[in-house]
């Protein structure tokens, strides 16, 4: 059975935005960006947005040339051969699967914390995480179109709530140009390190490319979804980070970096306690949408690898719903096992941080690979501008990659690069042993 082409631009945007999870990104990454760059965190996000737009243009260039059914799997395979393409798809599967766990754990933790504010002390983040994972799996199996629109609706409402807060802050406090200049303490090196968290905030923008076989007019709709998501997210990030910095005050950023939820604290200060609860609910909605989106993307990637590989058991589609049932079940089972064996012992936030770091390391490597692949394709067709774009995008992303491995982080974070390398090695060994160089 083949996947049906019954999705449009709206659904493609929904998947990209849900995996990107801009509300979730602004709830946590601002803290780390301010720790790295100080008051100049908005400038770090602005430069990071420019870097990711270059990466996005590489994706769009491939999307318009290659008959796509797997994002980087198709792009890198088209340039370097099917074995490298399989390794790229294998790595993308790792990213999507780990982020499922990240978002499910954050959902469980967020709901548990919110319930305690209303006097419910016995809530369990682990059970809540399992519940949201099962719901996400069921919705992904039941109807891809409804799931995609639901993800988009959840994110739109969450984004609107945060935008209202940002506008309130910007119309209340004196504005300053200080956040657009490197501060004396952190300098340009702080800007560079702050870009790490900007790049992390864009992770998953390419999610729409996973719908190449299900989207009407994919060579038009998917590039629009990718670039549209990048541009909107970049503007949203810079605005919201700037609002948080001036909301706390450029000379009072220690309070921001030590806050458990800066957006909630600002909402209580500039609007009301009730609006602060609304912010908490919007963050929970974003984690739900991200869980739903990554389950869908991971199951599709697993199906693609199965269809083109030697093990086609995960390729089967549900005859009624036309969704990859076995792949969805496998993704949910793997994440349930991870939360049971690791998350239950580590705790929600530690587990979420570890899985997010592991997944992002794999994703940054993939973005570098796409940039290099675009550079090779451009050189083959003598497009010097395209070659330069690919090389620059790859070089820019080496900075956040390097900052994740050196200085060597403390245990157990120092193990995550080895875990990612091990996963990629497994995929490489399989590709060499089971796949012909030209896919024959």
Secondary structure, DSSP 8 states (H G I E B T S, - for coil): ------B-HHHHHHHHHHHH-HHHHHHHHHHHHHHHHGGGHHHHHHHHHHHHHHHHHHHHHHHHHS--SSTHHHHHHHHH-HHHHHHHHHHHHHHHHHHHHHHHHHHHHHHHHHHHHTT-----HHHHHHHHHHHHHHHHHH-HHHHHHHHHHHHHHHHHHHHHHHHHHHTTS---SGGGS--TTTHHHHHHHHHHHHHHHTTTGGGGGGGTTTBTTHHHHHHHHHHHHHHHHHHHHHHHHHHHHHHH-TT-HHHHHT-S-HHHHHHHHHT-HHHHHHHHHHHHHHHHHHHHHHHHHHHHHHHHHHHHSS--GGG---TTT-S-HHHHHHHHHHHHHHIIIIIHHH-HHHHHHHHHHHHHHHHHHHHHHHHHHHHHHHHHTT-HHHHHHHHHHHHHHHHHHHHTTSS---TTGGGHHHHHHHHHHHHHHHHHHHS-TT--
